[in-house]
Amino acid sequence: MYQVDEIDPKALFPKGVSPHGRSTRAPAVGLHGMVASAHPYASQAGLDVLRDGGNAFDAAVAVAAMLNVAEPYMSGVGGIGIAMVYVASEKRTRVLNFSGHAPNAAQPEMYDNLNAETGPISPLVPGNVSGWMTLHETYGSLPLSRVMRDGIRHAGEGIVLSTFNADMIEENLVRIDRFESSQKALIIERSGMGAGSILRQPGLAKSLAHIAEGGQKEFYEGALGDRLQAGLEASGGIINREELAEYRAYWQEPLTTNYRGLEVRVAPPNSSAFQILETLNILSNFDELTYGSSDTLHRLVEAVYMAADDRAKYSGDPNHVEIPLDRLLSEEYAAERAAEIDPIRTAGPPPERWNRSRVDHPPEGVKDEYSTGLTTHFATADSEGNVVTITQSLGSAFGSAVVAGDTGIFMNNMCKWFDIDAGSDSPNLIGPGKQEDFCIAPGQIYEDAADGSGDKKIRMSISTPGSWGILHTTAQMMHHHIDAGMNVQEAIEAPRFRHYDTGMLLLENRFPEHMRRDLARRGHRVHVAPDWHNAVGGGQGIQFTEHGTMLGGADPRRDGVAMGY
């Protein structure tokens, strides 16, 4: 008879539940460079560019292009995004906004809950190409042909699908098949599609090659732009040739707040990222937020509810609405809101505003988990100290589901993230040329430099995709790092929650049962998700250590992989 001795897991792994600490996998490590993205093809493409002498800006463009190929349902040439960059030579953090805008012909009366989500009038003017090219033109070092080489090659030769890839494509064929140009864009054997299947996108390969040769001028003003706009117009689209030709990304200054002695920087409006700062400001009024405590989780949820409601009340195109950021991000306001948190009873989620349920729904025929919030996030860093943090999106899976003509480019459906009720007082009401309240929110954390100069040095790049959930997922990951002392991989992997306008509070099953029951006793409408659920995002990040090295974190909730060297 064998005797099995019970071993206390805390004695075996005093810093967590595995040999890696509080994560299932170790963070990637590197001295010279790091890439963290949602797909191994993209992370490898970025790392290869770094190894070939490129910098973080070159690597970011390589990753962005490859993500269009490797996860065409998440982001791409026909999408929009925002970058936050730290430029080491300038000791400066900058935000590059390429979030597009509504077509000049867009009016609320044109839209309903279906055509705002699928079809040719749902795209905004696409901004990603201008964002990628502006990064490269301003700070890149390698030729664009080298930077985009791997994306072009794999689009033509094909990529090998993961299980997640195959599920996403198969589930969304019901939308893709509505448009002949979209059917032709994806070359794949549908029978038996699964992990190991090969996806080819020859039309996209040609378009990426044209961009590599002609830059943003080719896409917005040249022959590729002509074909894209004509193809979209032929399918019933309303983006005109002039507004496509005129679009360019633009630079902004970040918003900041101080949390536990660290400086958190995020993108300003039209990004919704100020919700993250307001959440952290409210939490800063609690001296101790013990990780794993029901009290801490309750306070975090309540702070998220408050900040989310303020975002919904005020956020929109800053050229059309006044957002009272000075008040919302003030210490006084944060203290007022923190004092309103009842420690034993939830105030409940914020009320639905502006009839959002009219447009916030899964596309017809698509399961909820394969529908909305299908965005991507990645980060790159190099040996010079440059860091690029980008979130980019098509909106729903495959965006509008419309490929513009023969370009192989799926167009976004970001009009769905506007409010569309004519006569509404919503600050985010769709209108000609307007920017939307954009839930994408790249963020970075800074600390005081050790030399006593008063300068700030970057400590972490961390953000996520996930639609409106981005804004509280990112706050949770920052809380995991700052309050609980987790490294970047642990901070990403730790169980997360997401709330919905319906009142549902979704908690991953890895939250202990006693915590879930405790929240339910406080009045939260708790729903339990699987242990690892992509509804709570797919974060990626890079941590910069006191040793001058880098740790990369990637989310197992999707196909995330970090690679360093």
C-alpha positions in Angstrom: 0.0 0.0 0.0 1.3 3.4 -0.9 1.0 6.4 1.4 0.3 9.8 -0.1 1.3 12.8 2.0 -0.8 15.9 1.8 1.4 18.9 0.8 0.3 22.4 1.6 0.3 24.2 -1.8 1.4 27.4 0.0 4.5 25.6 1.3 5.3 24.2 -2.1 4.7 27.4 -4.0 4.9 30.2 -1.4 4.4 32.9 -4.1 1.5 31.3 -5.9 -0.1 28.1 -7.1 2.4 27.0 -9.8 6.2 27.1 -10.4 5.5 30.4 -12.2 4.0 32.1 -9.2 0.4 33.2 -9.6 0.2 32.4 -13.4 -0.1 29.3 -15.4 2.8 30.2 -17.6 6.0 32.2 -17.1 6.3 35.7 -18.5 8.5 36.0 -21.6 11.9 37.5 -20.8 14.2 39.7 -22.8 17.1 42.1 -22.6 17.0 43.7 -26.1 13.4 43.6 -27.2 9.9 42.3 -26.5 6.6 41.8 -28.4 3.3 40.8 -26.8 0.4 40.3 -29.1 -2.8 38.2 -29.5 -1.3 35.7 -32.0 2.0 33.9 -32.4 2.4 34.8 -36.1 2.2 38.5 -35.1 4.6 38.3 -32.1 7.1 36.4 -34.3 6.9 39.0 -37.1 7.5 41.8 -34.6 10.4 40.0 -32.9 12.0 39.2 -36.3 11.9 42.9 -37.2 13.6 43.8 -33.9 16.3 41.1 -34.5 16.9 42.6 -38.0 17.8 45.9 -36.5 14.3 47.6 -36.4 13.0 49.5 -33.5 9.7 49.3 -31.5 7.9 51.4 -34.1 9.0 49.2 -37.0 8.0 46.1 -34.9 4.6 47.6 -34.2 3.7 48.1 -37.8 4.9 44.5 -38.5 2.7 43.2 -35.7 -0.3 45.3 -36.8 -0.1 44.1 -40.4 0.3 40.5 -39.4 -2.6 40.6 -37.0 -4.8 41.6 -40.0 -3.7 38.3 -41.6 -3.7 36.0 -38.5 -6.9 37.2 -36.9 -8.8 39.0 -39.7 -11.9 39.1 -37.6 -10.3 41.4 -34.9 -8.6 44.2 -36.7 -7.0 45.2 -40.0 -6.6 47.7 -42.8 -10.3 48.5 -42.8 -10.3 49.3 -39.1 -9.4 52.0 -36.6 -7.3 52.4 -33.4 -5.2 54.4 -31.0 -1.5 54.1 -30.1 0.3 55.3 -27.0 4.1 55.6 -27.5 7.0 56.3 -25.3 9.8 57.9 -27.4 13.1 57.4 -25.5 15.1 60.0 -27.4 12.5 62.6 -26.5 11.7 61.3 -23.0 8.1 61.8 -24.1 4.8 60.0 -24.2 2.6 60.7 -27.2 -0.8 59.4 -28.3 -1.5 58.8 -31.9 -5.2 58.9 -32.8 -6.4 57.0 -35.9 -9.9 56.4 -34.8 -11.5 57.5 -38.0 -14.8 59.3 -38.1 -18.4 58.8 -39.3 -19.1 59.3 -43.0 -20.0 62.9 -43.9 -23.3 61.5 -45.1 -24.2 59.8 -41.9 -27.4 60.8 -40.1 -29.2 59.1 -37.2 -32.3 58.5 -39.3 -30.3 56.2 -41.7 -29.5 53.6 -39.0 -31.3 50.8 -37.3 -30.2 48.0 -35.0 -29.2 45.9 -38.1 -27.6 48.1 -40.6 -25.5 49.8 -37.9 -24.0 46.4 -37.3 -23.7 44.6 -40.6 -23.5 46.0 -44.1 -22.0 48.8 -46.2 -23.2 51.9 -44.2 -21.8 50.7 -40.9 -18.1 51.5 -41.4 -16.3 54.6 -40.2 -13.6 56.1 -42.4 -10.8 53.7 -41.7 -7.8 55.0 -39.8 -5.4 52.1 -39.2 -3.3 52.6 -42.2 -2.7 56.2 -41.4 -1.8 55.3 -37.9 0.7 52.6 -38.9 2.3 54.8 -41.6 2.5 57.8 -39.4 4.3 55.8 -36.8 6.7 54.5 -39.4 7.3 57.8 -41.1 7.9 59.6 -37.8 10.0 57.1 -35.9 10.7 54.0 -38.0 14.1 52.9 -39.1 13.7 49.9 -41.5 12.3 50.1 -45.0 8.5 49.6 -45.1 9.0 46.8 -47.5 10.9 44.8 -44.8 8.5 45.8 -42.0 5.4 44.5 -43.8 7.1 41.6 -45.6 6.0 38.8 -43.4 2.3 39.9 -43.3 2.3 40.1 -47.1 3.8 36.6 -47.4 1.5 34.9 -45.0 -1.6 36.5 -46.4 -0.7 35.0 -49.8 0.8 31.6 -48.6 -1.7 31.1 -45.8 -1.6 30.8 -42.0 -2.3 27.7 -40.0 -5.4 28.1 -37.9 -5.6 27.6 -34.2 -8.8 26.3 -32.6 -9.8 29.8 -31.7 -9.1 31.0 -35.2 -11.2 28.3 -36.7 -14.1 28.8 -34.3 -14.2 32.5 -35.0 -14.3 32.1 -38.7 -16.8 29.2 -38.8 -19.2 31.0 -36.4 -19.2 34.1 -38.6 -19.6 32.5 -42.0 -23.3 33.3 -41.7 -22.5 37.0 -42.0 -19.6 36.7 -44.4 -21.7 34.7 -46.9 -24.2 37.6 -47.2 -21.6 39.4 -49.4 -20.0 37.8 -52.5 -16.8 39.9 -52.2 -16.4 38.7 -48.6 -16.8 35.1 -49.5 -14.1 35.4 -52.1 -11.7 37.1 -49.7 -11.2 34.1 -47.5 -9.8 31.0 -49.2 -10.3 28.0 -46.9 -11.6 24.4 -47.0 -14.8 24.7 -45.1 -15.4 21.0 -44.7 -13.7 19.9 -41.5 -12.4 23.4 -40.7 -10.5 23.3 -37.4 -7.1 23.6 -35.8 -4.5 23.0 -38.5 -6.6 24.3 -41.4 -5.0 26.8 -43.7 -6.4 30.3 -44.5 -5.3 32.2 -47.5 -6.2 35.8 -48.3 -4.7 36.7 -51.7 -6.6 39.9 -52.2 -5.4 41.2 -48.8 -1.8 40.2 -49.7 -2.0 42.4 -52.8 -3.4 45.3 -50.8 -0.8 45.0 -48.2 1.9 45.0 -50.9 0.5 48.2 -52.4 0.6 49.8 -49.0 4.2 48.7 -48.4 5.1 50.3 -51.7 3.0 53.5 -51.6 2.3 54.1 -47.9 -0.7 55.9 -46.7 -0.9 58.1 -49.9 -1.6 54.9 -51.9 -4.3 53.8 -49.5 -6.1 57.1 -49.0 -5.4 59.0 -52.3 -4.1 56.4 -54.8 -5.3 53.5 -56.9 -5.9 51.3 -53.8 -8.1 54.0 -52.3 -10.0 54.3 -55.6 -10.8 50.6 -55.6 -11.7 50.4 -51.9 -14.1 53.4 -52.1 -15.6 52.2 -55.4 -16.1 48.7 -54.1 -17.8 50.0 -50.9 -20.0 52.4 -52.9 -21.0 49.6 -55.2 -22.3 47.6 -52.3 -24.3 50.6 -51.0 -21.7 52.4 -48.8 -21.7 56.1 -48.1 -18.0 56.9 -47.5 -17.1 59.3 -50.3 -13.8 59.5 -52.2 -12.9 63.0 -50.9 -13.2 62.2 -47.2 -11.2 59.0 -47.6 -8.4 60.9 -49.4 -8.4 63.6 -46.7 -8.1 61.3 -43.6 -5.0 61.4 -41.5 -4.0 60.3 -38.0 -3.1 63.0 -35.5 -1.1 63.3 -32.3 -2.4 64.1 -28.9 -1.1 64.5 -25.3 -2.0 61.8 -22.8 -4.3 62.1 -19.7 -2.6 61.2 -16.4 -3.4 60.5 -12.8 -1.4 59.4 -9.8 -2.3 56.0 -8.2 -0.3 54.7 -5.2 2.7 56.9 -6.1 2.7 55.7 -9.8 1.7 57.8 -12.8 -0.9 56.2 -15.1 -1.2 57.6 -18.6 -4.0 56.9 -21.0 -5.4 58.3 -24.3 -7.6 61.4 -24.1 -11.1 61.8 -25.6 -12.4 60.7 -28.0 -11.0 57.7 -26.2 -13.1 56.6 -23.2 -10.0 55.9 -21.2 -10.7 58.6 -18.6 -13.1 56.0 -17.1 -10.0 54.0 -16.1 -8.4 57.0 -14.4 -11.6 57.9 -12.6 -11.9 54.3 -11.4 -8.4 54.3 -10.0 -8.9 57.7 -8.4 -12.0 56.4 -6.5 -10.0 53.4 -5.4 -7.1 55.5 -4.2 -9.4 56.7 -1.3 -9.1 53.2 0.3 -5.8 52.8 2.1 -5.7 49.1 1.6 -7.2 46.9 -1.1 -6.3 43.4 -0.1 -6.2 41.1 -3.1 -8.6 38.1 -2.7 -10.9 40.0 -0.4 -14.6 40.2 -1.1 -14.5 43.8 0.3 -11.9 44.7 -2.3 -13.8 43.1 -5.1 -17.0 44.9 -4.1 -15.3 48.3 -3.9 -13.7 47.7 -7.3 -17.0 46.8 -8.9 -18.7 49.8 -7.3 -16.0 52.2 -8.5 -16.3 50.8 -12.0 -20.1 51.3 -11.9 -19.6 55.0 -11.0 -17.0 55.7 -13.6 -18.8 53.9 -16.3 -22.0 55.9 -15.7 -20.0 59.2 -15.9 -18.4 58.0 -19.2 -21.9 57.2 -20.6 -23.3 60.6 -19.5 -20.6 62.8 -20.9 -18.3 61.1 -23.5 -18.4 61.7 -27.2 -16.6 63.7 -29.9 -14.7 66.4 -28.0 -15.2 68.7 -31.0 -18.9 68.6 -30.4 -19.4 68.0 -26.6 -17.8 69.3 -23.5 -16.5 66.6 -21.2 -15.9 67.9 -17.7 -12.6 66.1 -17.2 -11.2 68.6 -14.7 -14.1 67.7 -12.3 -14.3 64.0 -13.1 -10.6 63.4 -12.5 -10.3 65.6 -9.5 -9.3 64.3 -6.1 -12.3 66.0 -4.5 -14.8 64.3 -6.9 -13.1 60.9 -6.4 -13.4 61.3 -2.6 -17.1 62.2 -2.9 -17.8 59.1 -5.0 -15.7 56.8 -2.8 -17.7 58.0 0.3 -20.9 56.9 -1.5 -19.8 53.3 -1.7 -21.8 51.2 0.8 -19.5 48.5 2.1 -22.3 45.9 2.5 -24.8 46.7 -0.3 -24.3 47.5 -4.0 -25.8 50.6 -5.6 -26.2 48.4 -8.7 -24.9 48.9 -12.2 -25.5 52.2 -13.9 -28.9 52.6 -15.7 -28.9 52.1 -19.4 -28.5 55.4 -21.2 -29.4 56.5 -24.7 -31.2 53.2 -25.5 -27.9 51.3 -26.0 -29.7 47.9 -26.0 -31.0 48.9 -29.4 -27.6 48.4 -30.9 -25.7 46.4 -28.3 -26.7 42.9 -29.4 -25.1 39.9 -31.1 -25.3 39.9 -34.9 -28.1 37.8 -36.3 -27.1 34.1 -36.3 -23.9 34.6 -34.3 -23.5 33.4 -30.7 -22.7 36.1 -28.2 -19.2 34.9 -27.4 -18.2 35.2 -31.1 -19.8 38.6 -31.8 -18.9 41.9 -30.3 -15.8 43.5 -28.7 -13.6 41.7 -31.1 -10.6 44.0 -31.0 -6.9 43.3 -30.5 -4.2 44.8 -28.4 -0.4 44.5 -28.6 2.8 46.1 -27.3 6.4 46.3 -28.6 9.6 47.5 -26.9 13.3 47.8 -28.0 16.7 48.2 -26.5 16.7 51.9 -26.9 13.7 52.2 -24.5 11.0 52.9 -27.1 7.6 51.4 -26.3 4.5 51.2 -28.5 1.1 50.3 -27.0 -1.7 49.9 -29.6 -5.3 48.8 -29.5 -7.0 48.5 -32.9 -10.4 47.1 -34.0 -12.9 46.2 -36.7 -15.7 46.4 -34.1 -17.7 43.2 -34.3 -16.1 40.0 -35.8 -15.1 40.8 -39.4 -16.5 44.3 -38.7 -19.3 45.1 -41.1 -18.7 41.7 -42.8 -18.3 43.7 -46.1 -15.1 43.4 -48.1 -14.6 46.5 -50.3 -14.6 45.2 -53.8 -11.6 43.0 -54.7 -9.3 44.5 -52.1 -9.6 41.7 -49.6 -10.1 44.3 -46.9 -12.9 43.8 -44.4 -14.4 47.1 -43.4 -15.2 48.0 -39.8 -18.7 48.4 -38.3 -17.8 51.0 -35.7 -20.9 53.0 -36.4 -22.5 50.5 -34.1 -20.6 52.2 -31.2 -22.5 55.5 -31.8 -26.0 56.1 -30.4 -28.5 56.2 -33.2 -31.8 57.5 -31.9 -32.6 60.7 -33.7 -33.5 63.5 -31.3 -31.5 61.9 -28.5 -29.5 64.1 -26.2 -26.7 61.5 -26.2 -23.2 63.1 -26.4 -22.4 60.1 -28.6 -25.1 60.6 -31.2 -24.0 59.7 -34.8 -23.6 62.6 -37.2 -21.7 63.8 -40.2 -17.9 63.5 -39.7 -18.2 62.9 -36.0 -15.8 60.8 -33.9 -17.4 58.3 -31.6 -17.0 57.7 -27.8 -14.2 55.2 -28.5 -13.8 52.5 -25.9 -10.3 51.6 -27.0 -7.9 52.7 -24.2 -4.2 51.9 -24.5 -2.4 52.7 -21.2 1.0 52.8 -19.6 2.3 53.0 -16.0 5.3 55.2 -15.0 7.5 55.5 -11.9 10.1 57.9 -10.7 13.5 57.4 -12.3 16.1 56.0 -9.8 18.6 58.8 -10.5 16.7 61.4 -8.6 16.3 63.6 -11.7 12.6 63.9 -11.3 12.0 62.2 -14.7 9.6 59.4 -15.1 10.5 56.0 -16.5 8.1 53.5 -17.9 7.2 50.6 -15.7 4.5 48.8 -17.6 2.5 48.8 -20.8 -0.8 47.0 -20.3 -4.2 47.1 -22.0 -6.8 44.8 -23.5 -9.5 44.5 -26.2 -13.1 43.8 -25.1 -15.5 46.6 -26.2 -16.9 48.6 -23.2 -15.3 45.9 -20.9 -11.9 47.3 -21.9 -12.4 50.2 -19.5 -12.8 48.0 -16.4 -10.6 45.1 -17.5 -7.6 47.5 -17.8 -8.3 49.0 -14.4 -8.4 45.4 -12.9 -5.1 44.5 -14.5 -3.5 47.7 -13.2 -4.9 47.0 -9.7 -3.5 43.4 -9.9 0.0 44.9 -10.5 0.0 47.9 -8.3 -2.1 46.8 -5.3 -1.3 43.0 -5.4 2.3 43.2 -6.6 1.7 40.8 -9.6 4.1 40.7 -12.5 2.7 41.4 -15.9 1.8 37.7 -16.7 0.1 37.3 -13.3 -1.8 40.6 -13.6 -3.2 39.5 -17.0 -4.1 35.9 -15.9 -5.7 36.8 -12.6 -9.5 36.2 -12.7 -11.6 39.1 -13.9 -15.2 40.4 -14.0 -17.3 42.3 -16.5 -20.5 44.1 -16.0 -23.3 44.6 -18.6 -26.1 47.2 -18.9 -28.6 44.3 -18.2 -27.3 44.4 -14.6 -25.4 41.1 -15.0 -22.0 40.9 -13.2 -20.0 38.2 -14.9 -17.3 36.6 -12.8 -14.8 34.0 -14.0 -15.2 30.8 -12.1 -11.7 31.1 -10.7 -13.1 33.7 -8.2 -13.6 31.5 -5.1 -17.2 30.4 -4.5 -17.3 32.2 -1.1 -16.4 35.5 -2.9 -19.1 35.0 -5.5 -21.7 34.2 -2.8 -20.5 37.2 -0.7 -21.1 39.6 -3.7 -24.5 38.0 -4.3 -25.4 38.7 -0.6 -24.5 42.3 -1.2 -27.0 42.5 -4.0 -24.9 41.9 -7.1 -26.5 39.9 -9.9 -23.6 37.4 -10.2 -23.3 35.2 -13.2 -20.5 32.7 -13.4 -18.3 32.4 -16.5 -15.9 29.6 -17.3 -12.5 29.7 -15.7 -11.0 31.5 -18.7 -13.5 33.6 -20.7 -12.7 36.0 -23.6 -15.7 38.2 -22.6 -13.3 39.7 -20.0 -10.8 40.7 -22.7 -7.4 39.5 -24.0 -4.8 41.6 -22.3 -1.2 41.9 -23.4 1.6 43.8 -21.7 5.3 44.5 -21.2 6.9 45.1 -17.8 10.2 46.9 -17.3 12.2 45.7 -14.3 14.8 47.4 -12.1 17.4 45.1 -13.6 17.1 46.8 -17.1 15.2 43.7 -18.5 11.7 43.2 -19.8 9.0 40.7 -19.0 6.2 40.0 -21.5 2.7 39.0 -20.6 0.0 37.5 -22.9 -3.5 36.4 -22.3 -4.4 32.7 -22.5 -8.0 33.7 -22.9 -7.2 34.2 -26.6 -4.1 33.1 -28.7 -1.9 35.6 -26.9 1.9 35.0 -27.0 4.8 37.2 -25.7 8.3 36.8 -27.2 11.5 38.5 -26.1 15.2 38.2 -26.8 
